[in-house]
Amino acid sequence: MKFSNPLKRSWCCLYVPFLPIVMWEILHAVMPYIVGVSSKYKEFVANQIDLTDKIVVDLDDDALFIGEDVMSYNEIFYLIL
């Protein structure tokens, strides 16, 4: 059952595995959060919120966005090594 809530002991802020698009305003929260959003709403969300102070992980395109920078997972792996 550890897979049902992997962040139970380590993450004490907002965690929403899948955010319904009608609740997109949660993305304006002024606290740390981890939120899952469907990729079909990627453009909508990008137009509604300021992404410069956010870290966005795009699992469909294997990309990591940190502010204005875009990195692929392979680039991150080589930076860690």
C-alpha positions, -999 to +999 in steps of 0.1 A: +000+000+000+030+023+000+022+031-037-012+046-029+003+076-011+041+078-017+044+113-003+026+107+029+055+112+052+077+135+031+054+161+016+033+183+038+020+208+012-008+206-015-008+174-035-034+168-061-026+137-084-051+148-110-066+183-111-100+188-128-097+217-152-126+235-136-103+239-105-073+253-124-072+284-101-055+262-075-024+267-096-023+303-083-016+290-048+012+308-030+025+276-014+044+247-027+023+221-046+025+191-067-004+189-092-012+166-121-029+182-151-040+164-183-017+172-212-047+182-233-050+213-211-013+222-213-018+253-235-047+265-214-027+263-182+004+279-197-017+309-208-035+313-175-006+312-150+029+326-148+053+297-152+085+317-145+086+306-109+073+271-115+090+238-122+069+218-148+075+182-156+060+171-189+058+133-187+043+130-223+072+149-240+100+139-215+108+175-207+115+196-176+107+233-176+124+254-150+113+290-156+122+297-192+147+268-195+137+235-211+157+204-204+151+168-215+154+140-190+186+128-206+202+162-201+192+161-164+206+126-160+240+138-174+241+168-152+236+146-121+264+123-131 
